[in-house]
Amino acid sequence: MAGLSRSEWLEFAKGELSAIPDVSEMADRALYLCMRMSSPLNTVHRADTKQKICSLCDDTLKLLASHNPSDSVLCNSVLVNIGLIKSENKKFRVASEDLTGPLTLIQHIVKQDYVSKSSRKVLHSYLTKSEKKLEKYFQVKFQLLQTLFSLQ
């Protein structure tokens, strides 16, 4: 996906999502694409690059939002893609080996209008639980929890 313009990314994302009839599977795919794209956020220090990644993910998730997924569908997809819950096929799937980028992206996502207050509460609840998978991401997890708390 590197090097694609915004319009090229939107065409790609539309093609990926329009081929999926089930909104739950569509949400999983949209979040997976965003989480994969967010991987560089743990090493990128340029604000314009971070903003571009977040903007492309916003565009993708707005496409998803136009299909009216329920709050639980969005939350489940986020939690599946960071490996906190199993997917519908009962398997764990993590979009990235290093979750720093995805957690940083989630911190951005939860501030957006397409994420409901109830979704924020659910994410806050899951993330406050003691999760061994997230122990090594203490700092970014703490920042995400602070953001979620401030939005309640």
PLY file of the C-alpha trace (Angstrom):
ply
format ascii 1.0
element vertex 152
property float x
property float y
property float z
element edge 151
property int vertex1
property int vertex2
end_header
0.00 0.00 0.00
3.03 2.24 0.36
3.21 4.93 -2.24
-0.49 4.94 -3.14
-2.17 8.31 -3.45
-5.27 8.97 -1.38
-7.57 8.42 -4.36
-5.77 5.19 -5.28
-6.10 3.98 -1.70
-9.82 4.80 -1.67
-10.35 2.86 -4.88
-8.43 -0.08 -3.44
-10.37 0.02 -0.15
-13.73 0.35 -1.94
-12.86 -2.67 -4.07
-11.81 -4.70 -1.04
-14.91 -3.84 1.00
-17.52 -3.94 -1.76
-16.63 -7.56 -2.51
-17.73 -8.56 1.01
-21.51 -8.92 1.53
-21.43 -9.43 5.32
-20.90 -6.22 7.34
-19.09 -8.10 10.12
-16.58 -9.56 7.65
-16.33 -6.16 6.00
-15.45 -4.59 9.36
-12.81 -7.25 10.00
-11.25 -6.56 6.59
-11.36 -2.77 6.99
-9.76 -2.91 10.44
-7.19 -5.44 9.24
-6.17 -3.13 6.39
-5.91 -0.20 8.79
-3.94 -2.13 11.40
-1.50 -3.39 8.77
-1.07 0.14 7.46
-0.48 1.42 11.01
2.55 -0.78 11.63
5.03 2.01 10.78
3.49 4.31 13.41
5.84 2.81 16.00
8.92 4.04 14.13
7.70 7.05 12.12
8.48 10.35 13.76
7.32 12.68 10.99
3.96 14.21 11.83
2.92 14.43 8.16
3.49 10.68 7.67
1.52 9.82 10.81
-1.28 12.14 9.68
-1.39 10.51 6.24
-1.69 7.02 7.73
-4.44 8.14 10.11
-6.25 9.98 7.32
-6.22 6.93 5.03
-7.54 4.77 7.86
-10.26 7.35 8.57
-11.29 7.20 4.91
-11.42 3.40 5.10
-13.46 3.37 8.28
-15.84 6.01 6.94
-16.46 3.68 3.99
-17.25 0.97 6.52
-19.48 3.35 8.51
-21.57 3.97 5.39
-22.70 0.32 5.70
-23.99 0.99 9.25
-22.12 -1.65 11.24
-23.33 -2.06 14.80
-21.18 -0.85 17.68
-20.38 -4.43 18.63
-19.16 -5.23 15.11
-16.67 -2.35 15.18
-15.46 -3.19 18.71
-15.11 -6.89 17.93
-13.11 -6.12 14.81
-10.73 -3.86 16.73
-10.27 -6.45 19.48
-9.79 -9.30 17.00
-7.16 -7.38 15.05
-5.07 -6.71 18.15
-5.45 -10.31 19.31
-7.55 -9.80 22.43
-10.48 -11.93 21.29
-10.93 -14.72 18.75
-12.50 -14.09 15.39
-15.76 -15.68 14.24
-13.80 -18.71 13.03
-12.49 -19.16 16.60
-8.91 -18.25 15.72
-6.70 -15.49 17.01
-5.54 -13.14 14.29
-3.19 -10.29 14.96
-2.72 -7.76 12.18
0.81 -6.89 13.24
3.59 -8.53 15.26
4.33 -5.23 17.02
1.11 -3.68 18.34
2.59 -0.24 19.00
1.38 1.09 15.63
-2.11 -0.46 15.84
-2.61 0.79 19.42
-1.46 4.25 18.35
-3.94 4.13 15.48
-6.75 3.04 17.80
-5.95 6.07 19.96
-6.63 8.20 16.88
-9.69 6.21 15.78
-11.56 6.45 19.08
-11.54 10.25 18.81
-13.48 10.17 15.53
-17.22 10.66 15.05
-17.68 7.24 13.47
-16.89 5.60 16.84
-19.79 5.73 19.28
-19.56 6.45 22.99
-20.68 2.90 23.76
-17.89 1.51 21.56
-15.38 3.62 23.47
-16.70 2.23 26.76
-16.39 -1.36 25.55
-12.84 -0.78 24.32
-11.93 0.89 27.61
-13.35 -2.06 29.53
-11.36 -4.63 27.54
-8.14 -2.66 27.64
-8.27 -2.07 31.41
-8.27 -5.81 32.01
-4.91 -7.31 32.69
-3.80 -8.65 29.32
-0.44 -10.33 29.02
-0.44 -9.64 25.29
-0.38 -5.91 25.95
2.07 -5.82 28.89
5.05 -4.84 26.77
3.04 -1.98 25.24
2.42 -0.35 28.61
3.16 3.22 27.54
1.02 3.26 24.39
-1.75 1.29 26.13
-1.71 3.82 28.98
-2.00 6.71 26.49
-4.90 4.95 24.76
-6.66 4.38 28.09
-6.18 8.05 28.99
-7.74 9.07 25.68
-10.67 6.68 26.17
-11.22 7.92 29.71
-11.17 11.56 28.60
-13.85 10.82 25.97
-16.34 9.23 28.37
0 1
1 2
2 3
3 4
4 5
5 6
6 7
7 8
8 9
9 10
10 11
11 12
12 13
13 14
14 15
15 16
16 17
17 18
18 19
19 20
20 21
21 22
22 23
23 24
24 25
25 26
26 27
27 28
28 29
29 30
30 31
31 32
32 33
33 34
34 35
35 36
36 37
37 38
38 39
39 40
40 41
41 42
42 43
43 44
44 45
45 46
46 47
47 48
48 49
49 50
50 51
51 52
52 53
53 54
54 55
55 56
56 57
57 58
58 59
59 60
60 61
61 62
62 63
63 64
64 65
65 66
66 67
67 68
68 69
69 70
70 71
71 72
72 73
73 74
74 75
75 76
76 77
77 78
78 79
79 80
80 81
81 82
82 83
83 84
84 85
85 86
86 87
87 88
88 89
89 90
90 91
91 92
92 93
93 94
94 95
95 96
96 97
97 98
98 99
99 100
100 101
101 102
102 103
103 104
104 105
105 106
106 107
107 108
108 109
109 110
110 111
111 112
112 113
113 114
114 115
115 116
116 117
117 118
118 119
119 120
120 121
121 122
122 123
123 124
124 125
125 126
126 127
127 128
128 129
129 130
130 131
131 132
132 133
133 134
134 135
135 136
136 137
137 138
138 139
139 140
140 141
141 142
142 143
143 144
144 145
145 146
146 147
147 148
148 149
149 150
150 151
